[in-house]
Amino acid sequence: MLRNIFSNWLFVFPISHLCFRETYFQSVAFFVKHIALLITHNSTLLDFAGPLEVFTKAIDKAGPVYQTHIVSLEETNQIRTSSGMHITCEHNYATFHQSIDTLIIAGLPKDLPTNIHPAAIAWIQQQAPQIRRICSVCSGAFILAEAGLLNGKKATTHWSLCERLAAAYPAISVDVAPIFVRDGNVYTSAGITTGMDLALALLEEDMGKRFALEIARQMVLFLKRPGNQAQYSTVLAAQAIDHAPVREAVDWIMENLQTEITVEELAEKVLMSPRNFARVFVKEMNITPVKFMEKMRVEAACRSLTEQHLTQEEIAVACGFKNGENMRRVFLKVFDVTPSEYRKRFQTAL
């Protein structure tokens, strides 16, 4: 308890106000926060290298306020990442005995981490009660889920894996939209680069917004990225539809976004009853026809905002929002930013 009191005080007191900063931090090395980044064979390099760099920059700026550790979830310390780079870890989970402040688990790009050795899962479960913050990046959420640490909590992972996470672990409330989710002391982030967004948020908790913003500027990152991962979940999956009536309806929607149309009218176009059409559409697309139409309008508006010279009012009408105000409300709901902010952040050369 005493350690936690002094540790929390250390991060509230402005670093810039400390005299003889380097000597001071050496004298309180006992209160340094240890960040453990867990990796396994085929872990995505950026999942842990991104957060590692954020905390390293913080150490460069403020002194040894953190100590980072790359820890293997295998019996060996030698890890081959998904990109082919070999990493020699400081420890594996069985030999790592440092008290952990923040645990960050990296994910894998292809095969989900469902084959983690039970002893490694048990080690995570044993460590969890003593850890201040438990985090995952991308499919690392599946490791937390396997350890039971997401049961009854809100969580996210890469948008393409959210449905699979929800199906495999029904006790988790999975949200596809956020860049990262915090529920209590457990944090889950979306795909790959969002590990850096999460690390900056953790840094802001510890060191304050101004400090975190300076680190974000050094790394040419947003302290808080505009929008959410819904903007990356495109309709590419629709191209793989086998059910002809649903594929026909999707094609018609995408060619007529500016047109008002009801589910009943869509069903009539593909010669199905409205009830059966809606049921089959959800089965094939994992989304209702109404939500799909809204999503297609949003994605079309995103492309127009970043690639065309049209005014927002013109884009709103062309994409079926009727007017700019309606489009603004939808953007705030989906991305948590206005169309103007979206255009400013993501526009290409206009």
Buried (B, 14 or more C-beta within 10 A) or exposed (E): EEEEEEBEEBBEEEBEEBEEEEEEBEEBEEBBBBBBBBBBBBBBBBBBBBBBBBBBBBBEBBBEBBBBBBBBBBEEBEBEBBEEEEBEBBBBBBEBEEEBBBBBBBBBBEEBBEEBEEEBBEBBEEBBEEBBBBBBBBBBBBBBBBBBBBEEBBBBBBBBBBEBBBEBBEEBBBBBBBBBBBBEEBBBBBBBBBBBBBBBBBBBBBBBEEBBBBBBEBBEBBBBBBBBBBBEBEBEEBEEBEBEBBBBBBEBBBEEBBEEBEBEEBBEBBEBEBEEBBEBBBEBBEBEBBEBBBBBBBBBBBEBBBEBEEEBEEBBBBBBBEEBEBBBEBBEEBBBBBBEBBBEBBEEEE
